[in-house]
């Protein structure tokens, strides 16, 4: 056989074999959100660099609010804004619902190399607050197990210290905002840098509990009010 014809025939066979083995196209939300998992990890489990957080299993209302915040300029990250800018509220809710429905395991935390006194200080802030600065405990809003509260309060476990530091710093400086009243900005500005670091270090060192889902409600109203957007379906987040 002519060498050129042989080469073409071989290429055609290889192409046909590749096409036959390729996964079929599925018009699902999991496939549409592959752009999200490039940074946020497989199934939204978190990126490998410590700055792209876990989004799998977070409350739907929380995820929806953050998508709105990126699209509408209350949070600032160019890649997220460009990705979300053409999308409607209803489609953003579909994305939020997809990731909220995922149940994937949490990785074990990395043990921090810090003094025990710093970890104890962080534990007290997270579970008891800082009364002298009128800072409520993290658990007062994020649940006793710190796994979040439906529909719009996220869990604080399974997040790397770098990400937590960056977000609290963004709230302190106004680079990250939420609908008024912006309770996290209030908390971040009331905490001293030392207390902020202690709380973040302790939170990042804690393993997720056996039941990591957000609870349905708090046993009593949160100590401070937090603003949020209304879901497209008309359900107002508390």
C-alpha positions in Angstrom: 0.0 0.0 0.0 1.1 3.5 -0.7 2.8 4.9 2.4 0.6 8.0 2.5 -2.6 5.9 2.1 -1.3 3.6 4.9 -0.7 6.6 7.2 -4.1 8.1 6.5 -5.8 4.7 7.1 -3.9 4.3 10.4 -4.9 7.8 11.5 -8.6 7.1 10.6 -8.6 3.9 12.6 -7.0 5.6 15.6 -9.5 8.4 15.4 -12.4 6.0 15.2 -11.1 4.1 18.2 -10.7 7.3 20.3 -14.3 8.4 19.4 -15.6 5.0 20.4 -13.9 5.1 23.8 -14.8 8.7 24.6 -17.4 9.3 27.2 -20.8 10.2 25.7 -22.0 13.8 26.1 -24.5 14.2 28.9 -26.4 17.4 29.2 -26.3 17.4 33.0 -25.4 20.0 35.6 -22.4 17.9 36.7 -21.0 18.3 33.1 -22.0 22.0 32.8 -20.1 22.8 36.0 -16.8 21.2 35.0 -15.5 24.7 34.7 -16.1 25.1 38.4 -14.3 21.9 39.4 -11.1 22.9 37.5 -10.3 25.2 40.4 -12.6 23.8 43.2 -11.5 20.2 42.7 -13.3 17.0 41.7 -17.0 17.4 42.7 -16.1 20.7 44.4 -14.0 19.0 47.2 -11.5 21.9 47.2 -8.5 22.9 45.1 -5.0 21.7 46.0 -3.5 25.1 46.7 -5.4 26.1 49.8 -7.2 29.1 48.2 -10.1 27.4 46.3 -12.5 26.2 49.0 -14.7 23.2 49.2 -18.1 23.9 47.8 -19.6 20.4 47.9 -22.3 20.0 50.5 -22.5 23.7 51.4 -26.0 25.0 52.0 -27.7 26.0 48.8 -28.6 29.5 50.0 -25.0 30.2 51.0 -23.7 29.1 47.6 -26.4 31.0 45.7 -25.5 34.2 47.7 -21.8 33.8 46.9 -22.4 33.3 43.2 -24.5 36.5 43.3 -21.8 38.4 45.2 -19.1 37.5 42.7 -21.4 38.3 39.7 -22.6 41.6 41.2 -19.3 42.9 42.6 -19.6 42.3 46.4 -16.8 39.8 46.1 -13.8 40.4 43.8 -12.1 37.7 41.7 -11.9 38.3 38.0 -12.2 34.7 36.8 -15.4 34.1 38.9 -16.9 37.4 37.7 -16.3 36.7 34.0 -17.6 33.2 34.4 -20.8 34.2 36.1 -21.5 37.6 34.5 -23.9 36.2 31.7 -25.8 33.9 34.0 -29.3 34.5 35.4 -30.3 34.3 39.1 -32.3 31.1 38.3 -29.3 29.4 36.6 -27.0 30.4 39.5 -29.5 28.7 41.9 -29.3 25.5 39.8 -25.5 25.6 40.2 -25.9 26.1 43.9 -28.4 23.3 44.2 -26.1 20.9 42.4 -23.1 21.5 44.6 -25.2 21.6 47.8 -26.6 18.1 46.9 -23.1 16.5 46.7 -22.0 14.3 49.6 -18.3 13.6 49.4 -15.8 12.8 52.2 -13.8 15.5 53.9 -10.0 15.1 53.9 -8.2 14.9 57.3 -6.9 18.2 58.5 -3.2 19.1 58.6 -1.9 19.3 62.2 -0.6 22.8 62.8 2.8 23.4 64.2 1.8 26.0 66.7 1.9 26.3 70.5 -0.9 24.6 72.4 -1.8 28.0 73.9 -2.6 29.4 70.5 -4.9 26.5 69.7 -6.7 26.9 73.0 -7.2 30.6 72.4 -8.7 29.8 69.0 -11.0 27.2 70.5 -12.3 29.6 73.0 -13.0 32.2 70.3 -14.7 29.7 68.1 -16.9 28.2 70.8 -17.3 31.0 73.3 -16.6 34.3 71.4 -14.8 37.4 72.7 -17.3 39.1 75.1 -14.9 42.0 75.7 -15.0 42.9 72.0 -18.7 41.9 71.6 -17.7 39.1 69.2 -20.1 36.2 69.3 -18.8 32.6 69.1 -18.5 31.2 65.6 -20.7 28.3 66.9 -23.5 30.8 67.7 -24.1 31.3 64.0 -22.4 28.4 62.3 -23.9 25.7 64.6 -22.5 23.9 67.6 -20.6 21.5 65.5 -19.5 24.3 63.1 -21.0 22.4 60.1 -23.3 25.3 59.1 -27.0 26.0 59.3 -29.6 25.8 56.5 -30.3 27.5 54.3 -27.5 30.1 54.1 -24.8 29.7 56.8 -21.8 27.7 55.7 -19.8 25.2 57.7 -16.3 26.3 58.8 -14.6 22.9 58.9 -12.7 21.3 56.1 -11.3 24.7 55.0 -7.6 25.4 54.9 -6.1 28.1 57.1 -4.9 30.1 54.1 -8.4 30.4 52.7 -9.9 31.4 56.1 -7.2 34.0 56.7 -7.8 35.4 53.2 -11.5 35.7 53.6 -11.5 37.3 57.1 -8.8 39.7 55.8 -11.0 40.6 52.9 -13.9 41.3 55.2 -11.7 43.5 57.4 -10.6 45.6 54.4 -14.0 45.7 52.6 -12.7 43.6 49.7 -15.5 41.1 50.5 -19.0 42.3 51.2 -22.5 40.9 51.7 -26.0 42.2 51.8 -26.5 44.5 54.8 -26.3 43.9 57.6 -22.9 42.5 56.8 -22.3 40.6 60.0 -19.0 38.9 59.0 -17.4 42.3 58.3 -18.5 43.4 61.7 -17.0 40.3 63.3 -13.7 40.4 61.3 -13.1 44.1 62.2 -13.8 43.5 65.9 -11.3 40.7 66.2 -7.7 41.6 66.8 -5.2 40.1 64.3 -3.9 37.8 67.0 -7.4 36.5 67.8 -8.2 36.2 64.1 -5.1 34.1 63.6 -5.8 31.9 66.6 -9.4 31.2 65.5 -8.4 30.4 62.0 -5.6 28.1 63.1 -7.9 26.1 65.4 -10.7 25.9 62.9 -8.4 24.6 60.2 -7.0 21.9 62.5 -10.4 20.4 63.4 -11.7 17.2 61.6 -15.2 17.1 60.2 -17.6 15.2 62.4 -19.2 11.9 61.4 -22.3 13.9 60.4 -21.0 16.9 58.5 -24.2 18.3 57.1 -25.6 21.7 58.0 -28.2 21.6 60.7 -31.8 22.7 59.9 -31.9 25.4 62.6 -30.1 26.9 65.6 -31.5 26.2 69.1 -31.8 30.0 69.5 -31.6 33.0 67.2 -28.1 34.1 66.2 -26.5 36.8 68.3 -26.2 39.2 65.3 -28.3 39.8 62.2 -26.9 38.9 58.8 -28.2 40.1 55.4 -28.9 37.9 52.4 -30.6 37.8 49.1 -34.0 36.3 48.3 -33.8 33.0 46.4 -35.4 33.1 42.9 -38.2 30.8 44.0 -39.3 33.5 46.5 -38.0 31.8 49.6 -36.4 34.4 51.8 -33.3 33.3 53.7 -33.3 34.3 57.4 
